[in-house]
Amino acid sequence: MKKFTLEYWKDDEWYVGKLKEVPGVFSQGESLEELEENIRDAYRLMMADDEDFIPHVHTPVHHKEIGVDA
């Protein structure tokens, strides 16, 4: 079993959270327990579609530094 850090907060009546170590995995729930279940589902779905998120080895990946006004 992999261990991750769930960062969560209350937004009105909802618990909203994300996995700190896995960008893009967000979810919500009416209770903390429901949030935990939903975030696990979101993680599993992302890992099932892993090929869609990670470029193939032969695909060039480029990096460029940009500035953003604060």
PyMOL commands that set and color helices and strands:
alter all, ss='L'
color gray80, all
select helices_A, chain A and resi 32-48+50-53
alter helices_A, ss='H'
color red, helices_A
select strands_A, chain A and resi 6-11+14-19+26-29
alter strands_A, ss='S'
color yellow, strands_A
deselect
rebuild
show_as cartoon
